[in-house]
Amino acid sequence: MQRLTAKELKRRYRAGERNFAGVDLSGESLRGMNLKGIDLSGADLSRTDIRGTNFTKANLVSTQFFASESKSMQVNDNSRNISIGGNATGNVFQTGDGNTASIEFQQVTLPPPDRVNIQPS
């Protein structure tokens, strides 16, 4: 796992690089950074400050967020909501106060509209 500082991540992201799969950013501060569309799959963000970080359309498959400062990601700072908008399959999010949520999504195929019969209740 390649160790990376937040400063180096920011420099390379601004230069157009988006693939940071498997990097170690543990203990860094990404607070308030715009990381839209980044690939951090398999990365270690343990004990990382990610408050207010924009992970819209990010690939966060199997990314570790253990004990990260994560009041919110792309949401109101007064909540503990996590809204990623990308793929977060296989993640366990644990805040510093011990609240944990395991997240697993499954893609489903919906029937075509002409096959759905919706009746008012």
Secondary structure, DSSP 8 states (H G I E B T S, - for coil): --B--HHHHHHHHHTT--B-TT-B-TT-B-TT-B-TT-B-TT-B-TT-B-TT-B-TT-B-TT-BEET-B-S-BSS-TTS--B---SB-TT-EEE-TTS-EEE----------GGG------
